[in-house]
Amino acid sequence: MRIKRKFCSGLLLQITGLVMIAAAMGLAQLPLLLNSGPQGWIQFLVAMLGYLLLLSGIFLDQWIKSKEEKINVWRRALISLLVGGGLYLFMMAFATSSVSTFFGSKLDYALIMGGSGCLVLGLIIRFIPAVGRFLDKHRLEPFFVKGGLILWMGIMLAVFLLYWGAPWGFWSFVKRLGLSGYLLKLHDSLTHFFMYY
Amino acid sequence: MLKLFGLLFGYSFACISFGLLIYRVMLGKKHSGEFFLASEAVVFSTAFLLGQGVLANLWILLSLAGWFYPSVVKILVIAAAVSGLILLPKHLLGLWTQIKHIYFETRSESWAWQGIAIFTLLFCLAGVTSLGAPLLEDAANFYMTQPKVVADTYHYPVIPFKDVYYGGGFQGEMNHAVFMSLGSADAGRIFDWPTTLAGSALLLALCSRLGIKRRGQWIALAMVVTSSLINTLLGKGKIDLFPIAMGLGAYYWMTHKDLAANRLIGLLAGFSVLGKMVYAVTLLPSLILMLIWHHFQGDQAEIKLKTRFLGLIRNGFELGIWGAFTILPLGIYNLVLFHNPLQMNSLSQSFLGWGFYSSFVPAHIYITYPLYVTYGRIRHGQLGNLSVLVLLFVPLVVLIPRPKSWKNSLLTVVTLSALLAMFIYVILYPTIIAPRYFGSCLFLFIPLAARAAESITYLESRSRWLTFAVLASLYIVMTATFIENTQGGYYDSFFFTKTISYLKGDIPRCGLESWAAPRCRALSIVNEQADKGDRVLYNLYHNYYLRSDLLLCSNTDRLTKFGMTGVAKWTLNWKLIFRDGYRFLVVDKFYGIFPNMDIHPDWVKPVNIYSEGELMVYRLDYQNPPGNPQISCQRPQDGVWMLITQ
């Protein structure tokens, strides 16, 4: 009964959030979308879907909590990272697809596959106890959590250095390593993505 | 150099002293014990912000009345400095004790964390070298130009072609104006440096209120100093850092339950809005959310719901009254200048459809908004982001111990307030991705990230790898940011050699400028040759370098109005130019097509007195012209320069 009550209140929150997001996105996009044709509407729907997924993640977390199970800190962190990260990768896929001329469609597929994979893995670990026990037994949970967090920091740091590092001799350094070709391409892609004229 | 730093520290001292008095008055005699817990750094930072906020309001009223004379300004600044002297010794002693405490606490850390502390302090001190920075974008169009005219004319006149800036706030401009009136525009330009430090101190105090320890506070400070939102704007004549600091002050005091804090919150929030009107739309909802939380959190459970509601209404009312009282001068300002107390140019024009991209909204920006406020480099006005360290450390949240109750967690409500404010900003200003328009609420994400990073290093099941990653990230980002900011570029902030050369007199003022340098040189030539009240016809955007009288006497119509139709497309209508009384012509090809100067009647001789790149300056010599000019520029006694039609 208690689980059901929490479930309902979580659902109410979700619906309220969704109405707010719908109003927000509608307000944000409407004046400008009127002139931008069907492509703009598709982008709008995609954006809506992205936020819907994000909210679902929050809702999912609420629901997991409502089950009032004692799960260890590493497993909870791993599930949060996989579900949250998966959803964000999903949204990134939609984001990059709107500028796919710069990135190419391979990246979209990679992001969608990666996002789906993370999401499904997160749900499997949460809902199939045997998987959780297996991870626990082999002490894999801390390894994956720490690895995931360090990977995130590494990627974001790399973007920062690749993108902003250009003025201070970073490129002459990577040229010496013989990596300038790939890195420059990546730098150009990032520039196209973040510099909006 | 002595004058510059003397004025900077002297005026800062006056703000602190006067602010201490206001602080004391605001709290009243019967204030609760909780305020005694506010550290001395908080008291000094709050006093500094309160002092400069109230004084800026005083300056605007003085200038609107036409009494902004240097002698009056000096007397009032001295009075402000003296006003709180009696309160100072006790607080100074407390501040010294606090500094010693922080020093010993930091010394007990490992060398790696001590290094982070030293590095962040180096960043803070290096801010003073933004003195060698060029004026950034519209700083040379309005934010330094208007104060210059105010200081020179003792009034607050409206300068042609700057309509969009009026009514959007004036705190920063009046801070610049007071330094110009006292004799140093440069001191005014770097006044945002101590203001930013005060805002940062209050953010760290906010972190402390959220249970973040010293190590986390150093991480939070590292996040502030590596934010390009700060570095891009520091010392560049822009005014965005003032409302950010004021907003952070309001957020800090909002974490207190004490009723007396309402007055401080109202004042600081009001000053933030007076700094930039757009802050109203993010500050108010987030502060209201925090206020509601105060009345409905767990420890209020025993109080009746009705009583809580009444308390909320009373607190909200009191906060609103103080906020409204603070922004009253804006109504007076609008009434005097535009005969409409509710004129809100910048806010209303920005609402919804208006923006940098009028044709369409890039959906991918919304989906990746956290990335855009970190890495985004949107042309036309993004001007700085939140530190990448925030984005790096936020996911570490999954490992911090969960609060006993989400509802009672101050960190949760602060983060929710930041989310709400950002969300509202995105709704209202979909096309303007500019963190400087909601900087104070964006900085509210810092405590969460700092708490997460700090927790990792204190975890019982401590991970050496994660601690190493946190430390390495801090060192890499700080080093890269520091080096990047010393490259001498337009958006950089640390100009070590240039500042020293400028202070020694080896570099002229125009030498500090970037791409506006030719405009500075060209207008300096006009300043030398023009008589008082001469009219200059120009199409320049960066006109800070022009003398105040020439600015007020300049053209009120666009240059295109003076083109001849039917003869040749860009031949000037010399009769019209003569009729309107112009003596100088400054044409910047960057802003339009260059006129054909070879075609002109015999009675006018355009003498080229300066040319550089796309810029041409002409003195217009008239010999036996047809008739007399119909418009002249005169200054009535105790008035401002104005155009007189014969």
Interface residues (C-beta under 8 A of the other chain):
Chain A: M20 A23 A24 M25 L27 A28 Q29 P31 L32 L33 N35 S36 G40 Q43 F44 V46 A47 G50 V73 R76 A77 S80 L81 G84 G85 M91 M92 F94 A95 T96 S98 V99 P142 V145 K146 L149 I150 W152 M153 G154 M156 L157 V159 F160 L161 Y163 W164 G165 P167 W168 L190 T191 F193 F194 M195 Y196 Y197
Chain B: L352 G353 Y357 S358 S359 F360 V361 P362 A363 H364 I365 Y366 I367 T368 L371 Y372 Y375 G376 R377 I378 R379 V388 L391 L392 F393 P395 L396 V398 L399 P401 F423 V426 I427 P430 T431 I433 S461 S463 W465 L466 A469 S473 I476 V477 A480 I483 E484 Q487 G489
